[in-house]
Amino acid sequence: MTDGAANPATSATARTAGTTPLVEMRKINVAFGGVHAVRNVSLDLHAGEVVGLVGGNGAGKSTLTKVLSGAQRSDSGQILINGTAVDIGNPRDAKAQGIECIYQTLALADNLDAPANLFLGRELTTRIGNLDDDQMEDATRKVMGRLNPNFKRFTTPVVSLSGGQRQAVAIARAVYFNAKILIMDEPTAALGPAETAQVRNLVRQLKEDGIGILLISHDIHDVYDLADRVSVMYHGEIVDTVNKHDVSTDDILGMIILGKKPGEVTAKDREELELRA
């Protein structure tokens, strides 16, 4: 186990102590027929914090994040934004609360360039109603200059961009439209080492800007590198939410596979984990 007090990265967690979370999900329940996809789940997220949400297939991660993004109604429970209860019944409601999702598929129009994707569906126009390409490109250059100063391919269709560059475009779109809370679904999936490093740097930049990030990933090392806290789901419930500096990656794997908190794992359980590794 790592000694969190010796690690300066714990300051991110210390900053959140006593502050009102950006998001609080309280006792969320979702059932499909007789199957409880999410059972009595509570979760919070602060400004400038990354919370990793992990769990095996069918653990309930996707359903829980769909509730926050407005894609799925909960059967019961409450969502608070900055301490105020809100009703999020659809994605438009979520966007109005500053919640944006960046899915693994990114939802980019491959034949369009970065500015066109940034403003897709929200295009800027001139006084006479024509598309204002210059203003959209200028705005894109400004936001990309902050997120990824090395990005230069503003007039290239995004289909020809690297995976890391495409992620940057999707993130820039969310940030430009005042996202305060980002749900990132497998942001480094299928990326090479260099592109993964690029996306990790983007996440760190977003943290510095005070954006709260809910990071869903199957890559434990990715989560462990980026997250301040980790929430583990197992069969629709939260096993535990831990400061990552207080646990090891093996502890997190134990929660994912066995549904047990670190202190509950027996020697026999550890043998099972080693066999599965």
N, C-alpha and C positions, 0 to 999 in steps of 0.2 A: 504494500500500500504506500502511496506517495504522501509525503508530509505537505499538506496544502499551505501551512503557515510559512514554509520556506520558499514558496514560489510566488514571485511578484504578480503573476497572472491572476491570482485570487483577488486582486484589487477590483476587477470587473464585478465580481460578486459582492464585494464590500460596498461598492457604489450603490448597489440596489437596496441595501439594508434600510428598512424604514421608509422607502419610497413607494408611491402608488404605482402598481404595474401598468404598463401599456394595455395589457390584455389579462383578464382573468376569466377562465372557463370554470364554472362551478357546477359540480355534480351533473355532468352531461350524460344523458342516456339516449341510446339509439338502438332500436330493435327492428329486425326484419323478420316478421312472423314470430316464431318462437326463439329466434337466434339473437342474442344480445351482442351486437357488434361493438358497442361502447357501453360500459357499465359504471356509472357513478364516478366519472373521471373529472378531476380538478387539475388545472394547469395554469401557470401564470408566466408572463414574459415581460421583462423590463426594457426600457430604452437602452440602446447600446449593448444589448445582451444577445447572445446566441444560445438557444436551448435546443439541444439535439433530441429528436423524437425517434426512438428506435424500437424495434421489435420484429419478430418473425412474420412470415406471411400470414395474413388473417388476424394479426394482433389487434387491429382496430385503428392503426395510424391514419390510413387514408380516410376512413369515415370521420374521425375526429377533426381532421383538417378541413374536410368538406363542410362540416358544421360551421367552422370559423370563416370559411370563404363564401358561405351562402349557397353552396351547391347541395346541401343536405340539411333538412330541418331536424333538430333534435326532438325527441319525445318529451324530454324534461330537462331542466337545468337552466343556467343563466350565463350570459356573456356580459362582461363589463369592459368598457374601453375607458381608460384613464379614470377608473372608479365609478363610472356611470353605466347603469344597465342599458343595453341596447338590444334592439330586435334586428337580427340579421336573417332575413327570409330568402334572399337571393344574392347573386354576385354584385348586383348594383348597390345593394345596401352595404355590402362589405367594402366596396371601393369608396363609398361615401365616408366610411370610418377610417380610411387610409390603409386598408388591408389589400395587398396585392399578392397574387400567386405566380410563381415561376415554376411551371411544370417541366418535367424531363423533356417533353416534346417541344417546349419553348413557345409554340404557337406563333411562329414567325412566317411571313409570306416570303417564300424562297426567291421569287422573281423580283422582289423589291429591294431597294438599298436600305441602309440603316435609318436615314431620316424618314423615309416612307413607312418603315416598320414602327418607328418610334411614335408616329402620329397616326397610325392606322386606325381608322374609324373616328379620329378626332383631328382631322386635317386642318391646318391653318389656311385661310384664304385672304386674298387681297380685297380691297374695297369693292371691286367690280365682280367678285365671286370666283376668281380664278385661284388655283392652288398657289400658295406662296412658298415655292420651293426654296427660295433663298432664306427666308425666315426659319423654315423648318430645319434646313441644314445648319444654319448658324446656332440654333438652339441645341441641336444634336451634338455639334462640335463642343459646345460649352459643357454639357453634362458628361460627355465621353472624356473630355479633357480632365475632368475631376476624377472620374472612375478609372479610366485607362488611358493615360496620356500617350501611350504608344500606338493607339488605334488611329489609323490613317485612311482606311478604305471606306470612305463615306459615300462614294458613288458606285460601289460594287454591289451587285445583288448578293444578299446574305447567304444564298446557297453555296457560294464559293468561299465563304469565310470559314475559319477554323472553329472547332467546337467551343473553345474558350472565347473567341471573338463573338460568336453567336450568343453565348451566355451574357456577355457584356452588353449587347444590344438589348436583350430582354430585360436585364437589370436596369439599364438606363431608362427604358420606357416606364418601368414602375417608379423609379426615383423621380423622373421628370414630373409625373403626375401626382407628386406629393405622398408617396407611400410612406407610412410610418411603421408599418408592420409587414414583413415579407415572409411568406411561406415558400420555402425553397425545397422542391422535391427532387432528390437525387441529382444535385447540381453538377457533380463530377462524374456521373455515370458515363462510361464509354469514352472518357477523355484520356489522352496520354499524360505522362508525368508533367511535361511543360505546361500543357493546357490546364491540368489540375491545379498546378501552382498558381497559374493566372487567376483562376476562379477563386481560390483560397484568398488571394490578395484582394480581390474584389469584395469578398465577404468581410475581411478585416477593415476595409475602407468604409463599408456601410456601417459597421459597428462604431467606428470613429465618428461617423455622422449622426449617431444617436438612433439609428434604426434598429428596431427589435426584429430578430430573425428566428423563425421556427424552422429548423433544419431537419428534414427527413432523409435518412440515408441508411443503406445496408452496409456501408463501409464504416466499420467501427473506428478505424484509424483516422478516417476523415472527420468523423464526429468528434473524436477525442482531440484532434488537432485544433478544431475550430470552436467547439462549444464551451461555454462557461459552466452550464449545467446540462445534465442528461436525464431525460424522462424515459423510462422503459415501460412499454406496454406488453401485456401477456394475456391472451384470451379476453381482450376487450377492457382490461383493467390496467391501472397504473401500478406497477410493482413498487417503484420508488422513483423519486427525483433526487439526484445527487449532484454535489459539486464534483466536477470531474477530477479535481486535484485530491479528492479524498478517497478515490477508488482507482483500481487498475482496470485495464481493458479486459482482463480475465473476469473481474467482478461484474462488469457490464455484460459480458457474454453469458455469465451464469444467470443473470436476471433475464436475459433474452431467451435462453434455452430452457431454463428450469423454472422460471417465474419466482425465484427466491432472492431475497436481499442478501448482500454479501455475508452478513453475520449468520445467515441461516443455512449456508452451503456447508454440507458435511464432506468428510474425506471421500466417502463413496461418490458423492456428487462430483467432486473434482476429478475423480477417475473417469467418470462418464464424460465430463467435458473434454478431457484429454483424448478419449477415444473418438470423440466427434470432431476434434480439431484437425 
